[in-house]
Amino acid sequence: MEPPIDIPGGRRILPFTEHFRVTLPGWDGGVRWQRPVSVAEYRDDGTVTTIPVVDVTRQAQWTIYLMGMVGALLVWLVFGRKSR
């Protein structure tokens, strides 16, 4: 978990993330994948607001993957049928 960040005006925000980590035994280092999920805003009057974070990069990546698979399927259907 990330440390809270103090903001002028009596507010404190706390970012939340999901992460996936792979380390190999006996090796220094590894792979860590982390993405934003939400931000909690704490005010001096005691109210807490949770703001979800939309990961636009992740959405773009999934769109590109899907377009690539559809394109490959279309190429296979068009050129695969002609060669038979």
DAPE-V283495 format. One record per residue. N is the residue number from 0. PHI is phi in radians with two decimals (NA if undefined). OMEGA is omega in whole degrees, -180 to 180 (NA if undefined). BURIAL is # if it has 9 or more other ideal C-beta (glycine too) atoms within 8 Angstrom, else .. Layout:
[[N:PHI:OMEGA:BURIAL] [N:PHI:OMEGA:BURIAL]]
//
This chain:
[[0:NA:180:.] [1:-1.36:177:.] [2:-1.27:178:.] [3:-1.17:-179:.] [4:-2.03:178:.] [5:-1.44:180:.] [6:-2.09:177:.] [7:-0.99:-179:.] [8:1.78:177:.] [9:1.34:179:.] [10:-2.16:176:#] [11:-2.41:178:#] [12:-2.00:-179:#] [13:-2.32:179:#] [14:-1.39:176:#] [15:-2.05:-179:#] [16:-2.34:167:#] [17:-1.82:178:.] [18:-2.47:178:.] [19:-2.28:-175:.] [20:-2.24:177:.] [21:-2.16:174:.] [22:-2.23:179:.] [23:-1.73:179:.] [24:-1.07:179:.] [25:1.49:-180:.] [26:-2.02:173:.] [27:-1.46:178:.] [28:1.63:-178:.] [29:2.84:-179:.] [30:-2.14:178:.] [31:-2.32:179:.] [32:-2.03:-174:.] [33:-2.39:179:.] [34:-2.44:-180:#] [35:-1.28:179:#] [36:-2.12:-179:.] [37:-2.79:177:#] [38:-2.31:175:#] [39:-1.76:179:#] [40:-1.93:178:#] [41:-1.84:178:#] [42:-1.93:-179:#] [43:-1.11:-179:.] [44:-1.41:175:.] [45:1.70:179:.] [46:-1.44:179:.] [47:-2.18:178:.] [48:-2.11:177:.] [49:-1.82:-178:.] [50:-2.00:178:.] [51:-1.22:179:.] [52:-1.88:177:.] [53:-1.59:-179:.] [54:-1.52:-176:.] [55:-1.15:179:.] [56:-1.10:179:.] [57:-1.14:177:.] [58:-1.09:179:#] [59:-1.13:179:.] [60:-1.09:180:.] [61:-1.13:178:.] [62:-1.12:179:.] [63:-1.12:178:.] [64:-1.06:-179:.] [65:-1.13:178:.] [66:-1.10:178:.] [67:-1.13:179:.] [68:-1.18:178:.] [69:-1.12:178:.] [70:-1.08:179:.] [71:-1.13:178:.] [72:-1.13:179:.] [73:-1.14:178:.] [74:-1.08:179:.] [75:-1.12:180:.] [76:-1.18:-177:.] [77:-1.27:-176:.] [78:-1.45:179:.] [79:-1.24:-179:.] [80:-1.32:180:.] [81:-1.23:-176:.] [82:-1.36:-179:.] [83:-1.49:NA:.]]
//
